[in-house]
Amino acid sequence: MLAIELEDSVGGGGGGGGGYSSTAARDVVLRLRARSIQARPLGNVLYLMCAPTTDPARCYDLIREVWTELSIVAAGDDDDW
């Protein structure tokens, strides 16, 4: 399982900093779904889990794709979205 806590600069809960009401992970999850990668947001945390039978090389590929999408969103360079 991969869990990534995202910084929530806007703050979903009225004080900033994330939490269950944050939507910080939503944009990344939507971008991943467009690439047929199923990830789940829970507040400002993004979760991705491979099955125990998944080839480790595929898991690393998924992590690389998550990193790519996080980099794009963080840079604000998502014009193609």
C-alpha positions in Angstrom: 0.0 0.0 0.0 1.2 3.5 -0.9 -0.2 6.4 1.2 0.8 9.9 0.3 -0.2 12.9 2.5 -0.6 16.0 0.4 -0.2 19.5 1.7 -3.5 21.3 1.7 -2.8 25.0 1.4 -6.4 26.0 1.1 -7.7 23.8 3.9 -10.9 22.0 3.7 -11.9 22.2 7.3 -11.8 25.9 7.8 -8.3 26.1 9.4 -6.1 24.7 6.7 -3.7 21.8 7.0 -5.8 19.1 5.6 -8.0 16.5 7.4 -10.9 14.4 6.2 -12.7 17.4 4.7 -9.8 18.3 2.5 -10.1 17.9 -1.2 -6.3 18.1 -1.8 -6.0 14.6 -3.2 -9.1 14.8 -5.5 -7.4 16.3 -8.6 -4.6 13.8 -8.5 -7.0 10.9 -8.2 -9.1 12.2 -11.1 -6.0 12.4 -13.2 -4.9 8.9 -12.3 -8.4 7.5 -13.1 -8.1 9.1 -16.5 -5.0 6.8 -16.9 -7.0 3.8 -15.7 -5.2 3.8 -12.3 -7.6 3.3 -9.4 -6.5 5.3 -6.3 -8.6 6.6 -3.4 -8.6 9.9 -1.7 -9.4 10.3 2.0 -9.1 14.0 2.8 -5.6 15.1 1.9 -4.2 11.5 1.7 -4.0 9.5 -1.5 -4.1 5.7 -1.3 -2.9 3.2 -3.9 -2.8 -0.5 -3.3 -1.5 -3.3 -5.5 -2.8 -6.9 -5.1 -0.4 -9.3 -3.4 -0.1 -11.1 -6.8 0.8 -8.0 -8.7 4.2 -8.1 -10.4 6.6 -5.8 -8.4 7.7 -4.2 -11.6 4.1 -3.1 -12.3 3.8 -1.7 -8.7 7.0 0.4 -9.4 5.4 1.6 -12.7 2.3 2.7 -10.9 4.4 4.6 -8.3 6.2 6.3 -11.1 2.9 7.3 -12.7 1.6 8.7 -9.4 4.8 10.7 -9.0 4.4 12.1 -12.6 0.8 13.2 -11.8 1.8 14.7 -8.5 4.6 16.7 -10.2 2.2 18.0 -12.8 -0.4 19.1 -10.3 2.2 20.6 -8.0 3.8 22.6 -10.8 0.4 23.8 -11.9 1.2 22.5 -15.4 -2.0 20.7 -16.0 -3.2 22.6 -19.1 -3.7 19.4 -21.0 -6.2 18.3 -18.3 
